[in-house]
């Protein structure tokens, strides 16, 4: 049975009226040296029976340290990830200072088999990217959300 995640994709228009999206880079030692193809929209897992849109807002706040912006949400649907996970996303037009995020943390044994428990931020940075740049940065299974956003905004 697939796991389910829900997230919010913030977008804005730059001075040239081009779309930019806010994506996040996972923290911790496994992702430290990965960049292209490693970023994600802010999201988190939920259990069946939980309201995905509420979970998306909760995860946004946990990963970025601030409540999600108000305003209409554009439902971007679901996409299957290679990790046997289904991600549901909503887009919100808003601006956010990506330089000042405050992510929650997680603990793992690091280095492995050392017995030392180390705390890492779940998200180590956030950034705004143009759609072409985001296609390179995002996990491949989430790129479809960019297509859906561009299509929704062109209508």
Secondary structure, DSSP 8 states (H G I E B T S, - for coil): --EEEEEEEEEEE-TTS-EEEEEEEE-STTTTT--TTTEE-EEEEE-TTS-HHHHHHHHHHHHHSS----S--EEEEEEE-TTSEEEEEEEEE----TTS----EEEEESSTTS--EEEEESEEEEEEEEHHHHHHHB-GGGHHHHHHHHHHHH-
